[in-house]
Amino acid sequence: MNRETSELPAPVRAFEAELSSTRVGARLARLLAESRLRSWGLSLDGAPLVVAELAANAALHGSSERQGFRLALTVTASALRIEVTDTAGHRMPGTREPDEDAESGRGLLLVEALADHWGVTSGPPPGKTVWAELFLPDR
């Protein structure tokens, strides 16, 4: 995990959506991402899973239903950047090894396995953005 935002070249394509901090909002984030990536002609198998995990974390830990969270997808010539912004900047995520029989706690381990880079950026107050980058295959 990186705490600093990596610099991306100018975006080729971009998409943003404000969603409710509910299970429905998290599911919608994944569906919107799948649809947008398909319309852009990108097939990144892990991207919808990364969106699903980051959105679920934002819905569960990051914001009240009233405040919601923001999903942003940005494509450059070399990478897809996924950002999920919530209003709980005081709750910074991190990976940890869950108990063997735990039913949750593996989401960021999955993000770490699927993304080429990921991290957290503080702000704007009171929020934070959890981001992940997936390199695009050579075209």
C-alpha positions, -999 to +999 in steps of 0.1 A: +000+000+000+011+035-008+001+065+013+010+090-015-011+095-046+008+083-077+009+107-106-011+097-137-007+112-171-037+132-185-068+110-185-080+094-217-115+086-203-131+094-170-163+085-151-177+095-117-208+086-097-221+095-063-237+065-046-255+057-013-235+041+014-256+009+013-252-026+000-273-015-030-249+014-036-219-008-034-234-033-058-244-005-082-208+007-081-196-026-094-223-028-121-216+008-132-179+000-134-184-032-154-207-014-178-184+016-183-153-006-188-172-027-213-183+005-232-146+017-232-135-017-247-115-026-216-114-062-203-097-061-169-110-091-151-099-079-117-112-043-120-149-050-110-137-070-080-115-041-069-144-017-073-167-041-054-143-044-024-135-006-022-172+003-025-183-023+001-157-009+025-169+027+019-205+016+024-197-004+055-170+017+072-167+050+054-198+070+053-233+074+066-261+065+041-269+102+040-234+112+030-227+084+005-195+078-014-180+087-048-167+062-074-143+075-100-127+056-129-099+072-149-082+056-178-048+068-192-027+054-219-012+029-194-035+023-165-070+022-150-073+041-117-102+033-094-110+058-066-136+055-039-140+086-017-159+085+016-163+109+045-146+089+072-110+102+070-105+093+106-108+056+097-078+047+075-079+012+060-050-013+060-044-049+053-043-075+081-044-112+083-079-123+094-085-153+116-087-185+095-124-189+103-133-152+099-161-144+074-147-110+065-115-090+066-100-101+033-111-074+010-080-053+010-059-084+006-078-091-026-073-055-037-036-058-030-034-091-051-054-077-080-040-041-083-006-031-094-006-003-069-031+009-042-032+034-014-050+059+006-050+097+003-064+119+031-089+147+024-106+167+015-118+169+052-135+150+066-128+123+040-103+100+023-098+084-010-088+047-013-074+041-048-061+013-069-043+012-102-044-016-127-019-015-156-035-019-190-024-048-212-003-038-242-026-030-271 
